Amino acid sequence: MIQTNIFSKGRPLAEYLKKQRENKKFIKTVETGGTFALITFFLLFAIRPTALTISALIGEIKAKEQMVAEMRKKIGNLVLAQDAFSQVQEKYKVISSALPDNADYRQSMVQITSAAKESGILIDKLNYDLTSVKKDTGPSQLESFSVAINKAASFQSALDLTDKLLHNRRLIGLESIRISSTKNEKKSSESESTPSDNQINISFVNEIYFWQNQNEKK
Amino acid sequence: MKKNKIVGYFLFISIFSFLSIFVYLVQKSYINLMGPITQTKTSNLTKPIDPNLDIETINLIEQRKEYSLDQ
């Protein structure tokens, strides 16, 4: 009897303790949840703007540092390029002799007559067509004039002259070349040269270029 | 029992929110950090200059013969 009484008295106590444990667990869970919620709140409204600002500032600082390094490198390269350019500038005469900024008829005449002389052809007449200075419509906008040569010469000399003209420093293009037998020329008696038997009559029309616009811009 | 369930959900939501906001914050900070650096890398200002000028054509021209009046 006494035993059952102890049991009946102990049950509410056990239930009470169980409830207390559950309550403690509940409070702990609420505390944990609340802590996370609070941290989230702070993360969103306090840490977020600060972290974003700090990261943006650090990013900008690093970018600027990188930019400074790149610029230093660039300035160094620019100085080197300047030196290289001043060296190239000394060669301006070379460029000018190849593609002058004006027609420079005298220089072109010297080139043709000297090349012909070296090839064994004595040129006594050059026909400059000054009425039709051509202008290239492309991006280069090169201008050119024609020079016609009509002379009797050996085939080898004519080939040599063609080669010399095409490989001359002054930019010379061969617009047309006409080779004819001297006999035909004799018959028609149109030739102004005095051909011999082993010679041919050769007529060149050369295009000689110059680049006025480009240099005007400078 | 119902109270416990609600608290469980509350805990889950708060942890999930915390994690998602944390990830968002890290990602956004990384974008903020790397954004200006990548912008600098792709910028025209940082394009390198080659100091070696191409003078091959000038050398070729120089090799060609030019006649003068004396020749």
Interface residues (C-beta under 8 A of the other chain):
Chain A: E22 F26 T29 V30 T32 G33 G34 F36 A37 I39 T40 L43 L44 I47 R48 A51 L52 I54 S55 A56 I58 G59 E60 K62 A63 K64 Q66 M67 E70 M71 K73 K74 N77 L78 L80 A81 A84 F85 V88 K91 V94 I95 S97 A98 V110 Q111 S114 A115 K117 E118 K164 H167 N168 R169 R170
Chain B: K3 N4 V7 G8 F10 L11 I13 S14 I15 S17 F18 I21 F22 L25 K28 S29 Y30 N32 L33 M34 G35 P36 I37 Q39 T40 K41 S43 L45 T46 P48 I49 D50 P51 N52 L53 I55 I58 I61 E62 R64 K65 E66 Y67 S68 L69 Q71
